[in-house]
Amino acid sequence: MKFLSQIIQNLPEGLVLISEDRKIILWNKWMENKSGVLADKAVGRSIPDLFPDLAQGRIVQAVETALLHRQSSFLSHTINKIMFPLYDVNLLSNDCFPVVHNVSISYVGDESPGAVLIYVHDETSNVKKETLLKNKARSEKELNAMLHKEIEDRIKIEQKLKLSAAVLDYTMEGVVITDVHTVVESVNPAFSKITGYLPEQVIGKKIKILSSGVLPREYYKQLWTTLLSVGQWHGEFINKKPDGTQFVVESSIAAIADETGKISHYVNVFHDITQRKKDEEQLEKLSRTDGLTGLANRRVFDEAFAMHWSHCIRHKRMIAVVMIDVDHFKLYNDCYGHLQGDDCLKKLAKIFADHVHRAADVIARYGGEEFVAILLETTHDGILTVAENMRHAVINAKIPHEKSPTFAMLTISAGASFVIPDEKISAKDLLAKADEALYEAKRKGRNQVVICELNSARG
């Protein structure tokens, strides 16, 4: 009984149970937070009593259909401010954000009297994702912190216990109950769907059977420190399925105490966020990579340059910048078209990446047909070698350039500058000096490398 109460109240979805006389007999904490109606005000009343605007709405009609015909239904994207006032506002925390929900309405119970289960699932993964994730994490933490008194006075007969147990069969969240030694005692159907493990494969075994071994021991040590000190923990796990496939879950664990106050069990409620993690990683990669060439973009260059500049000041190390420009690239685009021009830039990016390959060095697309490299702990001769090797590699690639007024093949010009920086100069000074060197290479007829040392005494 206590387990069911704890789990139902802590699920991050809305659960409403309606009896055959159309009265609410279960209204979980999620519904309290989202509707602003506390459970003791909702139980015993009907949905139209609480929300007159819904008297003729699809939800009330679907409840009637379920009760009369034992027919389930699914309402997509129907819960909003018009149909359910203030539904996208957490009235306890004052958080407000756009939401999209799906609603499942099902008849539950093997015999009369039965009841109707309304299950509201959040489908807002692509609506202001960053804000939603932060608010959701905070909301779940608050939910775990505000466990309410048991609902024993609401579920007093065997039929209601069966209906409460049925709730776990409908939720999309995985639920696992372990003893104090983390040996699995019970799981719900969603657990098997998410993890790939059947109940008989895990019951009686320690929950660590799911562990992928990727997370460090310190991570679990911190988990137990938090769980034992405050009674709850929220975070992520990298688990594995029986076939070894890894997946990521967002999990909330609560410690359950017996009548003496001693911890007797742990309840873990979780859901799969593997795809969300992949999407976030892809977005991060796209935000730091030039979409055409695959090189680092301007943002990454600026961050790396600022970091290396500070490091070289502290340790009195040499830093160099090489600015590279494709000679007469506008004429190339005019002659061969922009698609061919894009293909040309990809080839050049590959050449540059092959010649700037030390771990700490950086090669990036600076913009248009301009590229820039950061070379660390090098010398004048070292810079010249890298730049000349890139220039010769471009020539050896023999990319035709019929309209070039200087050469029949594509060429590049490069300007470089280097310095052991101090507080009297700025990173912009080094970039400006490299740009001057690039201009000088062009002025001399292009297809050249010019290197100028930056005087660290200037100020």
Residue, then its C-alpha position, 0 to 999 in steps of 0.5 A: m500500500k505504502f509503495l503504491s501511494q509513494i509511486i503514484q504521488n511521485l510519477p512525473e505524469g498526471l493520474v486521475l481515477i474516476s468512479e462509475d458515479r463520475k466522481i474523482i477518487l484519485w488526484n495525484k500530486w502532479m495534477e495538484n501542481k498543474s491545475g492548482v486544485l489540491a487533492d482534498k478539494a478534487v476527490g469526491r467531485s466531478i471534472p465539470d464541477l472543478f472546471p465548468d468550461l470542460a462540461q461539454g469538452r472532449i475529455v468529459q465525453a471520452v470519460e462517458t464513453a469509457l464508462l458506458h462502453r468500456q472503450s479506451s481513447f487517446l486525445s492528442h495535444t488537447i490539454n491547453k489553456i482553453m480546455f484546462p485553464l492554467y494547465d501550463v503553470n505550476l501554481l506551487s512554484n510559479d514556473c510557467f512554460p509552453v507545454v503539449h500533452n497527450v491524454s490516454i483515457s482507459y477503463v480499468g477493473d476486471e469486474s463491476p464497479g470499475a473506474v476510468l483512468i485518465y493518464v496525462h503524458d508530457e510530450t514537450s520534448n521539442v518546445k523550448k527544450e532547454t527551459l523545459l528540462k531545467n523546470k522539469a528537473r526542478s519540479e521533479k525534485e520538488l515533487n520528491a521533497m513534498l511526499h504527502k500523507e498516505i491515501e489509505d483513507r481513499i483506497k480501503i477496499e480490495q477493488k481500489l487496491k487493484l485499480s491502484a496497482a493497474v496505474l503502474d501498468y499504464t504509466m510510461e515510467g519504469v518503476v523498480i522496488t528494491d529492498v534495503h540491500t538493492v535486491v529487486e523485489s518488483v518491477n512494472p511493465a514499463f521497466s521491461k519495455i525500457t530495459g529489455y529485462l523480463p521480471e524473472q530476469v531481475i527479481g531476486k538480483k541486485i539492481k546493479i545488473l543494469s549497470s554498464g560500468v561506464l559511470p565512475r565509482e565516485y558517481y555512485k558514492q555521491l548518489w548514496t551519500t545524497l540518498l542516505s542523507v536526504g532520502q532522495w536522489h535525482g540524476e542519470f544512469i548509463n545502463k545496458k540491456p541484456d544484449g549489451t546495448q547502452f541506454v540513458v535514463e533520468s531517474s528519481i530514487a526515494a528511500i522508504a522507511d518502515e514504521t520504526g523509521k528505518i529504511s526498508h526499501y528504495v523506489n526508483v522511477f525512471h524514463d529513457i532519455t537516450q534519444r534526447k541525449k543524442d539530440e543534445e550531442q548533435l546540437e552541441k556538435l553542430s554549434r561548434t563545427d562549420g557545417l560545410t567543411g567539418l572544421a572548427n567554426r569561428r566560435v570554437f576558434d575564438e574560445a581556443f585562442a582566448m584560452h591558449w593566449s592566457h596559457c602562453i602569458r602565464h607560462k611564457r610560451m610561443i603562440a602563432v596565428v596563420m591566416i589563409d585565404v584562397d586566391h581569387f575565389k570569387l572568380y572561381n565561383d563565377c567560373y565553376g558555380h557555388l556548388q563546385g566552390d563548396d566542394c573546393l572548400k571541402k577539399l582545402a579543409k581536408i588539406f589544412a587539417d592534414h597539416v595542422h594535426r598536433a593535439a593542441d593546435v587548431i585549424a578553423r574556418y574563419g569565414g567565407e574562403e578564409f581559414v585560420a590556424i593556431l600553432l603553439e610552442t613553435t618557431h619561425d621555421g616551424i611556422l614556415t614549414v607548416a604554411e609552406n607545406m599547406r601551400h604546396a599541398v594545394i598546388n599538388a592537388k591541381i584544382p583547375h582555376e581557369k579565370s585566375p589572373t595569376f595561376a592556372m590552378l587554385t592557390i592560397s596565400a598565407g600570413a602568419s605572426f608569432v609572439i611570446p605574449d605579455e600583458k602589454i599586448s592583446a590577442k587582437d594585436l596578434l590577429a591584426k599582425a597576421d592579417e597584415a602579413l596575409y595582405e602583404a602576401k597578396r600584394k606580392g602576387r599571391n601564392q606566397v607565405v609571409i611571416c611577421e613577428l609581433n613585437s611584444a614591447r609594443g603597447 
